[in-house]
Amino acid sequence: MQCLDILDKEGTLSIILPDGFFVNRYLQRFRNFLLSKYKIEEVIELPSNIFKKTDAKTHILILKNTFDSNE
C-alpha cells in the first residue's frame, strides 16, 4: 500500500509478487480495488528458480496510476 500511496498521477509501479497474490481468494477484494483504481499494464511470470534458495513462483506486476485524487 505504501508504494501505491506515493505513486504519482500517471506513474508506473513494478512490484514482484508471489503467485499466491493472484490466486488467493482472500485477496480478491484487494485485487478488485487495484483494478478499479489502476491500469494493469502487464503481468510477467518469472522462472521458478529466479531467486536463490526458493522455487516459489513469482510474477512482476506492472500497473499505472490513472486515479486522480481530485476527482
C-alpha positions as CSV (number, residue, x, y, z in Angstrom):
1,M,0.0,0.0,0.0
2,Q,2.9,2.4,0.7
3,C,4.1,2.0,-2.9
4,L,0.6,2.9,-4.1
5,D,0.3,5.9,-1.8
6,I,3.4,7.6,-3.2
7,L,2.7,6.7,-6.8
8,D,2.3,9.9,-8.8
9,K,-0.6,10.5,-11.2
10,E,0.3,8.7,-14.4
11,G,3.1,7.0,-12.5
12,T,4.1,3.4,-13.1
13,L,4.8,0.8,-10.4
14,S,6.5,-2.6,-10.9
15,I,6.4,-4.9,-8.0
16,I,7.4,-8.6,-7.5
17,L,4.6,-10.6,-6.0
18,P,4.2,-14.3,-5.1
19,D,1.9,-16.4,-7.1
20,G,-0.5,-16.5,-4.2
21,F,-1.3,-12.9,-4.7
22,F,-3.0,-13.7,-7.9
23,V,-4.9,-16.9,-6.8
24,N,-5.7,-16.5,-3.1
25,R,-9.4,-16.0,-2.7
26,Y,-8.9,-13.9,0.4
27,L,-7.1,-11.2,-1.6
28,Q,-9.9,-10.9,-4.1
29,R,-11.2,-7.6,-2.6
30,F,-7.7,-6.1,-2.8
31,R,-7.3,-7.2,-6.4
32,N,-10.7,-5.7,-7.3
33,F,-9.6,-2.4,-5.6
34,L,-6.4,-2.4,-7.8
35,L,-8.5,-3.0,-10.9
36,S,-10.8,-0.1,-10.0
37,K,-8.0,2.4,-9.4
38,Y,-5.1,1.4,-11.5
39,K,-4.5,0.1,-15.0
40,I,-2.7,-3.2,-15.2
41,E,-0.1,-2.8,-17.8
42,E,1.5,-6.2,-17.7
43,V,2.0,-9.3,-15.6
44,I,5.2,-11.1,-16.2
45,E,5.7,-14.7,-14.9
46,L,9.2,-15.3,-13.7
47,P,11.0,-18.6,-13.9
48,S,10.6,-20.7,-10.7
49,N,14.4,-20.7,-10.0
50,I,14.9,-16.9,-10.4
51,F,15.7,-16.4,-6.7
52,K,18.3,-18.3,-4.8
53,K,17.1,-20.8,-2.2
54,T,13.5,-20.9,-3.4
55,D,11.4,-22.4,-6.1
56,A,8.5,-20.1,-5.4
57,K,6.6,-19.0,-8.4
58,T,6.7,-15.2,-8.7
59,H,5.4,-12.5,-11.0
60,I,6.2,-8.9,-11.8
61,L,3.0,-6.8,-11.7
62,I,3.3,-3.5,-13.7
63,L,0.5,-1.1,-13.1
64,K,-0.2,2.6,-13.9
65,N,-1.9,5.2,-11.7
66,T,-4.9,6.5,-13.6
67,F,-6.8,7.8,-10.5
68,D,-6.9,11.5,-9.9
69,S,-7.4,12.2,-6.1
70,N,-9.1,15.5,-7.1
71,E,-11.9,13.7,-8.9
